[in-house]
Amino acid sequence: MTDDSNNMLNRPLVRYGGAATVVLLAFQVREVLQQLSSAELPAYITFFPAVMVVAMLGGFWPGIVATLMSSVVAGTWIFGHPSGGMHTVDLISQAIFIAAGFMMSVFADVYRETRHRAEAYERELAVRESQLALQQSRERLRVTLSSIADAVISCDAAGRVSFMNPKAEELTGWSTEAASDMPIRDVVRVMDETTGQAMEDIASQVLRERLAVRRVGDRQVLVARSGSFTPIEDSAAPILDEHGEVTGVVTVMHSVGEQRRAQEQIRASELRYRTLVEMSPDAVVVHLNGRVVYVNAVALQLFGAQQREQLQGMNVFDLVHPEERSVCGERVALVERGGVAPLRELRIVRLGGEVVTVEAVAAGIDWQGQVAVQSILRDITARKAAEAVLIQSEKLATVGRMAASIAHEINNPLAAVMNTVFLARKTPEMPTPAIAYLETAEEELMRVSHITRQVLGFYRESSVLKRVRVDSIMDSAVDLLQSRIRSKHANIERRYRGDMEILAVAGELRQVFSNLLANSVECMETGGTVGLHITECHCPKNGARGVRVSVGDTGPGIQPGIRPRIFEALFTTKGDTGTGLGLWVSKQLVEKHGGTIRYRSRVDGERTGTVFSIVLSASGEERSAREAAAGENGVSSLR
């Protein structure tokens, strides 16, 4: 229903006049139906729906008015007798109708008021979400502009400076506070390097022409406030409002000083190739006849070498993972035939035996008169781990939103069912077996209600530090994994002692505990035991008061050969069912809280198993210090 319709129905004249009109129409409809029917129709057959319609649209009092008018009309024109009175049966019918009309008015008014409140809440929620989205969008834009390497300056339609990012402050020598509201031509002074003449600032040109402008070349230099010169390439574009009117200009300046100097050095140096390779951010390896003849500094770091002599002369295939050697052999043969090996993911082996995932491309070059193969490698291990974490986080976020929506929708009918069961259980003369069944049903319904509240609570949790009880978070993690625990018939032994309250983010600790508990349950045979121990302790780093959380199992233990890699991103022993992120993320979250995570495992003897031990500071000072340092360096903490 539209706002105009609601406003119309809120007018008293419309509400009560409409009630009278509906009653009269109901009477006319009954008269028509009576003429068409051979039998006597019930007196109130058309008045019941009339009262309901009036109460639904007008509210309680219009419904009462419609009820009373209907009874008067029925008593006068339907029940009326020549003697002027009404029979007892008619009076009873009239009383029943009035009572029913009263009840319909009450229920309809409650429904109407509830619906209005729900609509108001939805409108308020939509406004809040829009405001939050706008605020987040503005913050993302501010962070993006502040972190990019190019200078960004914006001005209003009058050409006065309204924003400068840190790079713009660095190039112009003006701070944002000092340059605010100044004409942009006084802040951004560009000169033709060849003639020494001042050039028009690009923002003024855009304001005049209302079109985007880009200046690329080797002529313009930016004159800083101090008088220093910086060669630049600049571009600008108008900022338009919803009507297409120009409200300002954003100017982007890219310093090309380093680029020009590099070009001059390359042209002036006979060692152009070596200089370019040594400046490369990627690893460069040149091999001839299967032997390494050259590596740059980045390649030394990539392969874990200290000196070039450690790699030069080695068989290049010894640096490749055994499963990738046949593919690499084909790529080398392609390059030796004059082709180019396209970009591809490969696994290499460092001198210490560690496997690293890289992107590799290869082409032929002339090396002392012979055709050699130049391979360019880029370490993408961290990127793949971050991508996997992002995908997993998105999946978990989607599942969380879906679970919260389902829990929200279940709550209302669940409450109705619980109330119905309660009333049924309290019914007098209810058989004892039925009462027992109803009590069981009520207990199960309460458990379902508890689960829905938990789901909604998890979804709405904040990432802000606050005082939390570690034992409560551990219990909630156990609740989340009840289905797995039951399917394995695992026994959970809990020993909690001491003060369990610390300063932490509850959702992150729950994720850590859930990961450890899930690993313990999944690794055991049916009927195993998982021990959960929480005790007070002193942090090994600073001796401060803390909490030690231990999660132990009676599984087969961790094999010694894989123990150095269990906290490595993307490493898993679960095959296709594992992501290799659980322990890696857990370690990051524990260290983010300033804590430590250790483990011990036994694979031999009668008592095998693994115990993970986490120590967390009760004050959370180390986490606060870490986040403050991350904020100063422009680094976001892991979420």
Secondary structure, 3 states (H helix, E strand, C coil): CCHHHHHHHCCHHHHHHHHHHHHHHHHHHHHHHHHHCCCCCCCCCCHHHHHHHHHHHHCHHHHHHHHHHHHHHHHHHHCCCCCCCCCHHHHHHHHHHHHHHHHHHHHHHHHHHHHHHHHHHHHHHHHHHHHHHHHHHHHHHHHHHHHCCCEEEEEECCCEEEEECHHHHHHHCCCHHHHCCCEHHHHCEEEECCCCCEECCHHHHHHHHCCCEEECCCCEEEECCCCCEEEEEEEEEEEECCCCCEEEEEEEEEECHHHHHHHHHHHHCCCHHHHHHHHCCCEEEEEECCEEEEECHHHHHHHCCCCHHHCCCCEHHHHECHHHHHHHHHHHHHHHCCCCEEEEEEEEECCCCCEEEEEEEEEEEEECCEEEEEEEEEECHHHHHHHHHHHHHHHHHHHHHHHHHHHHHHHHHHHHHHHHHHHHHCCCCCCHHHHHHHHHHHHHHHHHHHHHHHHHHHHCCCCCCEEEEHHHHHHHHHHHCHHHHHHCCCEEEEEECCCCEEEECHHHHHHHHHHHHHHHHHHCCCCCEEEEEEEEEECCCCCCEEEEEEEEECCCCCCHHHHHHCCCCCCCCCHHHCCCCHHHHHHHHHHHCCCEEEEEEECCCCCCEEEEEEEEECCCHHHHHHHHHHHHCCCCCCC
